[in-house]
């Protein structure tokens, strides 16, 4: 998988999580969906998931560099 695919999957996961929080935390009406709390919740969860993806990618690349063994020919 490339980085764009992983990033899009992360953003999609954040939006799904936002929708679940919205449905459990509000009455589910259209008026509640259009509030600024709903918008900032989606933005916050998207930023959180993107930071999580960047953190995991950074740690994984650091781990791969540490355990990389070069074979002499």
MILUMTI-770406 format. One record per residue (C-alpha): residue number from 1; residue in three letters; x, y, z. Coordinates in pm, whole numbers. Layout:
// MILUMTI-770406
<tifi><num>NUM</num><residu>ALA</residu><x>X</x><y>Y</y><z>Z</z></tifi>
...
// end
This chain:
// MILUMTI-770406
<tifi><num>1</num><residu>UNK</residu><x>0</x><y>0</y><z>0</z></tifi>
<tifi><num>2</num><residu>UNK</residu><x>122</x><y>346</y><z>-70</z></tifi>
<tifi><num>3</num><residu>UNK</residu><x>108</x><y>647</y><z>162</z></tifi>
<tifi><num>4</num><residu>UNK</residu><x>-194</x><y>806</y><z>-4</z></tifi>
<tifi><num>5</num><residu>UNK</residu><x>-403</x><y>491</y><z>39</z></tifi>
<tifi><num>6</num><residu>UNK</residu><x>-310</x><y>467</y><z>406</z></tifi>
<tifi><num>7</num><residu>UNK</residu><x>-386</x><y>836</y><z>461</z></tifi>
<tifi><num>8</num><residu>UNK</residu><x>-725</x><y>809</y><z>292</z></tifi>
<tifi><num>9</num><residu>UNK</residu><x>-807</x><y>500</y><z>499</z></tifi>
<tifi><num>10</num><residu>UNK</residu><x>-716</x><y>695</y><z>812</z></tifi>
<tifi><num>11</num><residu>UNK</residu><x>-934</x><y>992</y><z>720</z></tifi>
<tifi><num>12</num><residu>UNK</residu><x>-1222</x><y>759</y><z>636</z></tifi>
<tifi><num>13</num><residu>UNK</residu><x>-1183</x><y>583</y><z>970</z></tifi>
<tifi><num>14</num><residu>UNK</residu><x>-1189</x><y>918</y><z>1150</z></tifi>
<tifi><num>15</num><residu>UNK</residu><x>-1508</x><y>1021</y><z>972</z></tifi>
<tifi><num>16</num><residu>UNK</residu><x>-1674</x><y>689</y><z>1057</z></tifi>
<tifi><num>17</num><residu>UNK</residu><x>-1569</x><y>731</y><z>1420</z></tifi>
<tifi><num>18</num><residu>UNK</residu><x>-1709</x><y>1086</y><z>1416</z></tifi>
<tifi><num>19</num><residu>UNK</residu><x>-2039</x><y>957</y><z>1281</z></tifi>
<tifi><num>20</num><residu>UNK</residu><x>-2062</x><y>694</y><z>1555</z></tifi>
<tifi><num>21</num><residu>UNK</residu><x>-1986</x><y>952</y><z>1826</z></tifi>
<tifi><num>22</num><residu>UNK</residu><x>-2244</x><y>1186</y><z>1671</z></tifi>
<tifi><num>23</num><residu>UNK</residu><x>-2515</x><y>919</y><z>1667</z></tifi>
<tifi><num>24</num><residu>UNK</residu><x>-2447</x><y>814</y><z>2025</z></tifi>
<tifi><num>25</num><residu>UNK</residu><x>-2395</x><y>1164</y><z>2165</z></tifi>
<tifi><num>26</num><residu>UNK</residu><x>-2682</x><y>1356</y><z>2004</z></tifi>
<tifi><num>27</num><residu>UNK</residu><x>-3044</x><y>1304</y><z>1914</z></tifi>
<tifi><num>28</num><residu>UNK</residu><x>-2945</x><y>1233</y><z>1552</z></tifi>
<tifi><num>29</num><residu>UNK</residu><x>-3140</x><y>1521</y><z>1402</z></tifi>
<tifi><num>30</num><residu>UNK</residu><x>-3033</x><y>1725</y><z>1101</z></tifi>
<tifi><num>31</num><residu>UNK</residu><x>-3006</x><y>2034</y><z>1321</z></tifi>
<tifi><num>32</num><residu>UNK</residu><x>-2757</x><y>1860</y><z>1549</z></tifi>
<tifi><num>33</num><residu>UNK</residu><x>-2558</x><y>1740</y><z>1247</z></tifi>
<tifi><num>34</num><residu>UNK</residu><x>-2508</x><y>2095</y><z>1117</z></tifi>
<tifi><num>35</num><residu>UNK</residu><x>-2371</x><y>2240</y><z>1440</z></tifi>
<tifi><num>36</num><residu>UNK</residu><x>-2015</x><y>2359</y><z>1481</z></tifi>
<tifi><num>37</num><residu>UNK</residu><x>-1955</x><y>2087</y><z>1742</z></tifi>
<tifi><num>38</num><residu>UNK</residu><x>-2015</x><y>1823</y><z>1476</z></tifi>
<tifi><num>39</num><residu>UNK</residu><x>-1777</x><y>1997</y><z>1235</z></tifi>
<tifi><num>40</num><residu>UNK</residu><x>-1500</x><y>2041</y><z>1491</z></tifi>
<tifi><num>41</num><residu>UNK</residu><x>-1548</x><y>1685</y><z>1610</z></tifi>
<tifi><num>42</num><residu>UNK</residu><x>-1491</x><y>1558</y><z>1257</z></tifi>
<tifi><num>43</num><residu>UNK</residu><x>-1190</x><y>1787</y><z>1213</z></tifi>
<tifi><num>44</num><residu>UNK</residu><x>-1044</x><y>1686</y><z>1548</z></tifi>
<tifi><num>45</num><residu>UNK</residu><x>-1083</x><y>1315</y><z>1491</z></tifi>
<tifi><num>46</num><residu>UNK</residu><x>-938</x><y>1345</y><z>1140</z></tifi>
<tifi><num>47</num><residu>UNK</residu><x>-634</x><y>1530</y><z>1273</z></tifi>
<tifi><num>48</num><residu>UNK</residu><x>-597</x><y>1274</y><z>1553</z></tifi>
<tifi><num>49</num><residu>UNK</residu><x>-602</x><y>980</y><z>1312</z></tifi>
<tifi><num>50</num><residu>UNK</residu><x>-361</x><y>1150</y><z>1071</z></tifi>
<tifi><num>51</num><residu>UNK</residu><x>-118</x><y>1218</y><z>1356</z></tifi>
<tifi><num>52</num><residu>UNK</residu><x>-153</x><y>857</y><z>1463</z></tifi>
<tifi><num>53</num><residu>UNK</residu><x>-71</x><y>738</y><z>1110</z></tifi>
<tifi><num>54</num><residu>UNK</residu><x>232</x><y>969</y><z>1090</z></tifi>
<tifi><num>55</num><residu>UNK</residu><x>352</x><y>847</y><z>1430</z></tifi>
<tifi><num>56</num><residu>UNK</residu><x>317</x><y>482</y><z>1340</z></tifi>
<tifi><num>57</num><residu>UNK</residu><x>488</x><y>539</y><z>1004</z></tifi>
<tifi><num>58</num><residu>UNK</residu><x>776</x><y>725</y><z>1170</z></tifi>
<tifi><num>59</num><residu>UNK</residu><x>827</x><y>460</y><z>1438</z></tifi>
<tifi><num>60</num><residu>UNK</residu><x>806</x><y>180</y><z>1183</z></tifi>
<tifi><num>61</num><residu>UNK</residu><x>1059</x><y>343</y><z>953</z></tifi>
<tifi><num>62</num><residu>UNK</residu><x>1290</x><y>403</y><z>1249</z></tifi>
<tifi><num>63</num><residu>UNK</residu><x>1256</x><y>37</y><z>1349</z></tifi>
<tifi><num>64</num><residu>UNK</residu><x>1325</x><y>-81</y><z>994</z></tifi>
<tifi><num>65</num><residu>UNK</residu><x>1640</x><y>132</y><z>975</z></tifi>
<tifi><num>66</num><residu>UNK</residu><x>1764</x><y>-3</y><z>1307</z></tifi>
<tifi><num>67</num><residu>UNK</residu><x>1720</x><y>-368</y><z>1205</z></tifi>
<tifi><num>68</num><residu>UNK</residu><x>1838</x><y>-327</y><z>847</z></tifi>
<tifi><num>69</num><residu>UNK</residu><x>2130</x><y>-559</y><z>781</z></tifi>
<tifi><num>70</num><residu>UNK</residu><x>2340</x><y>-519</y><z>470</z></tifi>
<tifi><num>71</num><residu>UNK</residu><x>2470</x><y>-832</y><z>309</z></tifi>
<tifi><num>72</num><residu>UNK</residu><x>2818</x><y>-811</y><z>163</z></tifi>
<tifi><num>73</num><residu>UNK</residu><x>2871</x><y>-978</y><z>-172</z></tifi>
// end
